[in-house]
Amino acid sequence: MTVAPRTPRRPGDERGLVNPYPIRYPDSTSPAVMTRRAWWLVVVNLLIPGSAQAAAGNRRLAKLGLGATLVMWVLAVLAVLVAVVWRPFFLTVVTNSLVLLIIQIALVAYAVLWIVLALDTLRLVRLIKTRPWARLAVPAAVVAVTLVVSGGAGYAAVLVGSARNALGSVFSAGGPAVAPTDGYYNILLLGVDSGAGRDSMRPDSISVASVNADTGQVTITGIPRDMKDVPFAPGPMQTLFPDGYKGKNCGTAHCAINEIFTEVNVLRKGTDIYPDATTYQYSPGIEAVKDAAEGVTGLTIPYYVFIDMDGFAALIDALGGIDITVTERLPKGWGPTYTNEPASKWAIGWIEPGAQHMDGDTAQWYARSRYTTSDWDRMLRQRQLQEAILAQFTPANVLSRFQDVANAGTHIIETDIPDSMIGYFLDLAIKAKGQPVQSLELTPAGANIDPDNPDFATIRTLVAQKLHPSTASPSPSD
């Protein structure tokens, strides 16, 4: 005798009561019920990943999904609170290489977990029991949501990885953190056309950025690259040149500040002058320029930032270009060195006056051009570019172009700022965002300084007054 298979009973059937578990034990004979249940499972899984499994599926998987979601939201809320209440600490933590690696792994793991939960939700839906139109609509919705959420987590992991690689490439891991001097962090900024190699390079742009340790206010002191007879801060270069960079010991053509790098790294064995260079992995040439900048300005300069001008065009392009107001027509191209041939004969293009949105190539020529204007004008244009680039570093712009910006940064920037200071300087950068950059150009037009015969006592007084305008600082003797 053949026995008909029994239909599984749902809770409540034996008592004729309403099913208390309609999601886990639905009326599978009703397409309408199964369709409503399908959409309910999809929506709750979107809002609270793991809840679909808790209601209708594997409870172990549900605990994993709900636990991961809870941890994620707790950490997100905690991060927001710390960022608001203690921003420097938050920035220090999230720029730590190990923390970024943990975040990256967590994002990848969550993306994978979401895919697993989405596929399991589709299994729980039992599409064959739903209405015909829902058999296409429900999977399409699940796939779309999964691509957005899981893909977003995966993309965030890629961005975090780019940030970790960029920070690791640019910032040194073992450098010492220092306290501000007289309320400021002073950083030497060197812009260099590096060419094929860096051994014989000469800084094309030399300046000192002084960052107020409390307010983030930035003051840039521009040092003409052709400044002569520069003194050095106490150290090996001052021993070699006690009367400044001049005299018979000077091995370069003009004994100007931008030739000191060549003097140390090429004409002399730099590690003989700075024996700790190999141990601490820094450039003797840059250290010598830093000592010269300290001698000129009277400032203590613990760090430097080296910018390769051949590569900074990529950073401008990565930022989407910069806005510059050009005051006079400037030629593009390398002009003649020993003739007075007009620019119209050799220019490969022109930068026209007026408001312009410049790409990297145009901005690079704008910074370099000097054949129809003076070096002092070029210094002002370079400062204008610095401010324009800073203006483009908005959160929205950087996030939307993050990978390009990070990749460009690793190719053009070198610094000895330690990674332990990144969070602190980022906090100062945020404070500085709403304040105009102040500048002091040590030129005839900017401060009545003659680079061929500079008065360094006057320069130090001008720098001190610029940074501390409310106090009259006595100038040290030259």
N, C-alpha and C positions, 0 to 999 in steps of 0.2 A: 504494500500500500504506500502510495506517494504522499508525503506530508508536506503541505504548503509551508514555505518559509514564513517565519514570524516577523512582523514589522517591529523593530525596536521600539520599546515604549519610551516616551519622554517623561520627565518628572511631572507628576500631577495627573497623568493619564489614568492611573489606576483608581484615582479618587474622583475623576471627572472634573478636576480643578484646572484653572488657567495655568499654562506652562510658566513657571517662575524663571526659567533660563532660556528665553526665546533666541538669544544670540548663539549660545553654545548648542542648544538643541532646537533648531528652527523647524518650522513646518515645511519640509523640503518639497512637498507636493504643490506648494503655492509659489508660482514665479514672482508674484507681486511681493510676497513676504521676503523671498530670497534676494530680490533686487534691492529692497529697502535695507536689508541686512548687509548686503555687499557695500552699498555706499556708506553705511554707518561704520563699517570696519575700516574702510579706506580713510574716512575723515578722521576717526579717532587715532588711527595709526599715524596720520600726518601731524595732528596736534600733540599727541603724546606717544612717541614711538615705543612699542612694546605693549600698549594697551589692547590692541587687537588680539594679541596672543593671550593676554590675561583674561579676556572675555570669552575667547572661543578656541584657543589653541594650546600650544605647549607652554606650561607654566614656568618651566626652567628658562626657556627662551624669553618669556615675558619678563621674568626677574632681571635677566641680563639687559634687555632693552630698556626697561623702566629705570633700572639702576644707573645705566650709562647716561640716560637722559637727565635724571636727577642730578648726577654728579656734574654734568655739563652745565646745567642751569645754575647750580650752586656756585661753581667756579666762575661763571660769567658774571653773576651778580656780585660776587666777592671782588672780582677784578674791577668792575665799575666803581664799587665803593672805595677800593684802595686808590684807583686812579683819581677819584675826586678828592679824597681826604689826604692822600700821601702820594702825590704824583711823582716826585723824584724816585721814591722807592719802587713804584710800579714800573717806571721806565727802565730802571736798573735791572729789575727782574726779567722783563720781557725782551731785553736786549742781550741777556746772557745766552751764550751759545748752547749750553746744556739745556736750559729751559726751553729754548726755541726747538731743539731736537725733540724734547718730550712732547711739546705742543704739536709738532709735525707728525709724530707717530700716533698721537691721540686722534688727530683729525683723520688720518688715513684709516685707523681702526674704526672710527665712528662711521666713516663713509662705507666701509665694508659691512658693518653691522646693519646700517640702514638698508642696504641692498638685500641682505638676508631677510630682514623683517618685511620688506616690501614683497619679496617673492613668497614668503610664507603667508602673508596676508592674502595674496592672490589664490593660494592653495585653499585657505579657509573660506574664501568667498564662494567656491563651488560654482563657477561660471555656468556650467551646463544646466544648472537649476534656475538661473535667472532668465529674465526676458531677453529675447534675441538682440535687441538694440544694446542692452547692457553688456552683452558678451564682448562687444568691441569698445564701448565707452569706458567701462571700468578698467580694463587693462591699459587703455590709452592714458587715463588719468593717473594710474599708478606709475606708469613709465615716465610721464611728464614730471610728476612730483619727485620721483626718485632721481631723475636727471638734475633737477634743480637743487635738491637738498644734498644728495650724495656727491653730485658733481661740484656743488659749491664748496663742500667740505674738502674734496680733493684739490680743487683749485686753491683754496686757502692754505692747504698743506704745501702746495708748490710755492706760493708766495712766501710762506714762512721759511721754506728751504732757501729761497733766493735771498731773503734777508739774512739768514744765518751764514750763507756763503759770502755775501757781500761784507758783512761785519767782520767775518774771520779773515777776509782778504785784505781789508783796508786797515783795521785797527790791530795794534800789537797786543799780545796777550799778557806779557809780563812786565810792561812798563810801570813805573811807580805813579801813584796818584799823588798830586801835590795840592797844597792849599793855595788859595789866591794870594797875590801880593798887592798890598794897598787896595784891597777890594776888587781886584781885577785878575782875570786869567788872560795872559797875553800869548798870542799864537802867531808865529811867523808864517806868512802866506807867500809861497813862491810859485809864480806862473812861469813855465819853462817850455820852449820849443825844443823837444828832446831830440828830434831827428832820428838818425839811425842808431845812436847809442847815447848814453848819458855821461860818459866819461868827460867829454869836453863841453858839456852844455853850459850856457850862461843864463841865469834867470832873466826873463824878459819883463817880469813884474815882481817887485819886492814891496811888501807891506806888512804891517803888524796889526792884527785884529785884537783889540782890547775889549773883553766881554765883562761887563759888570756882574760880579758874582751874586748880587742880590736881585737886580732888576732885569738882567739880560741885555741891557742897552749895549749896542756894538759901536765902537769907534775905530775907524780904520786910519792908520797913519801911513801915508804913501811915501816910500823912500825912492828917489830917482835912481835908476839903475846905473847911471854914470857918476854918481856922487863920489868925490875924490877924498883921499886922505882919511878914510873912516877909522876911528879908534875901535879897539876891541875891549870886551869885558875881560876881567881877570881870568887868565887861563893861558894855554899854550900859544895862541895866536898873539896875545898881548906880549908874551915873552919874545916872540920872533919880531914883532913890529911894535916896540914900545912907544914910538912916535906916530902910530897910525899906519895905515896900509900905503906906504910910499917908500921912496929911497932905494938903495941898492939891493935890498933883500926882496923887493917886489919883482916877480918874474914875468908879469903880464904886460900888455902893451900900454895900457892907460892907468893901471893901478886903481880901477874903479871897483865899487862894491860888487857889481855883477860878475867880476872876474875872479873873485875869491874862491869860488867853487873849483874853477880850473886850476888856480894856484895850488890848492891843497890836494885835489884828487888826481891831477895830471902831472903838474910840474914837480910836485913833491909826493912822497909816499905818505898818503893821508894817515895810515895807521901809526906811522912814526910820530906824528903830531898828536893824534888822538889814539893812544894805545888801547883804550877800552872799546874802540869801535867794533872790533871783531867779536869780543865777548858779548856786548850788548846789541850787536847787529844794527848799528846806525851808520849813516854816511858821514865820514869826516868832513867832506865838503859842505854839506848842509849844516853841520854843527859849527863850522867856521863862519858861515853866513849868519847863523843865529847869534854867535858871539859878536859879530859886527853890528847887527841890528840892535843888540843890547847896548853896545858902546855908543851908537848914534842916538838912541832914544832915551837911554837911562832906565829902561824898563827891564824887569826880569822876565825872560821868555822861556818857559819850560818846554813848549811844544811847537811843532811845525806842521803845516799842511802843504804838501807838494802837489801842484796841479799841472798835468801835462796838457799844454795848450793845443797840441796836435790831436788830443782826444776829447777836449772839452766840448767840441762841436757836437759830439755824439750825445752828451748830457743835455745840451739845449734841444736837440732833436727829440730826445726821449721825453722831455718836458712839454713837447708840443710847440716849441719856439718861444721867443720872448718879445716883449713890446718895448721898443726904443724910439725916442724922438731924436732924429738926426738934425743937427743944426747947420751942417755944411756938407757939400758934395765931397765924397771921398773915393779915391781909386781903389780897386782891387788889384792885387798883383805885387810882385817884388820890383820896386823901382830901381833905376840905375844908381850905382854907388859912386862913380867918379865923374859923372857928367850931369849937366843941367837939362837933359832932355825932358821936355814937358810930359806930364802924365798921359796926355792924349795919345802919345806914341807907343806907350808900353802897357797901359792899363788893360786888363782882361775884362773889366766891367766897372760899374760905378754904383756907389751907395748914395741914393738921392736924398735930399733934405726932406724932413717931414716925419710924421708918425709912421712907423713901420713895424710889422710883425716879422721878425727875422728868424730864419732857420739857422742851423749851426754853422754852416759855411759862411753865410753873410756876417754873422756875429763875430766869427773868427777874424775876418778881414777888417771888421769895424774895430776890433781890439788891436790889430797889428798895424794898421795903416799909419804911416808917419811921414810920407814923402811930400805931402802938401801941407802938413801941419807940424807942430813941434812935439817933442817927447812929452812935454807937460800936458798938451792936449790929449795925447794918447793915454797918459795916466788917468785923466778925468774920464775918458771913454771906458777904460777898463773898470774903473770904479762904478760907472753907470751900468756896465754889464753885470757886475757882481750883485748890485742891488736888484736888477731886473730878474736875475736867476733866483735870488732869494724870494722875490715876489711870486714866482711860479711854483714855489714849494708849498702849495696849499695841500691840506689833507686829501681833498677830493682829486686833485690833479695827480698827486704822487700815487694814491691808491689805484687810480684807473690806469696808470702807466708804470706800475711798480716794478715789474720785471725789467723793462727797458732802462728805467732809472738806476736800478740796482746794478745791472750789468755794465752800464756806462760808468758808474762810479768806481767799480773795481778796476777799470782800465785807465782812469785818469787821476786817481787820488792815491796819495801815499802819505802816511802820517805816523808820528810816534805817540799820538794820544792813546793811552791804554784803554782796553775794553772796559775796565772797571769804571771809567769816567763817562762812558757813552750816555748812560741814563741821565746823569747830572747835566751834561751839555745839551742833551735833547730838551730837558726841562727849561734850561736857559734860552734855547732857541725858540721854544713856544712863547716864553715871556717876551722875547725880542720881536716877535712877529708883528705886533701892533705898534712898534716904535720905529721912527726913521733912523737909518744908519747915519751916524755922524762921521765926518772925515776931516783929516788934516793932511794936506799935501805939502811936503817939504820942498817946494819949488819957488821960483821967483814970483809967480803969480799967486800961488796959494798961501805962502807964509813969508815972502820976501827973503827966501833962502837961496843963495847961489851955490849950486851943487859943485862947482869947480873950486870954490873957496868957502866951504860951509863953516858957520860958527856953531859948534856943537853945544856949547853952553846955552846959547839961545834956543837951539832946537829942543834941548831937554826941558827948558823952562816952558816952551810952547806946548810940549807934550803933557807935562804935568798940569798946566793950567787947563788944557782941553779935557783931561780926565777928572780933574778936581777943581772945577771952576769956582767953587766957593772959598777955596783956600789958596793963599799965595805961597807956593812952594819955592824955597830958595834953590837956585840952580847950582849943581855941583860944578866944581872947577873943571875946566877942560884938561 
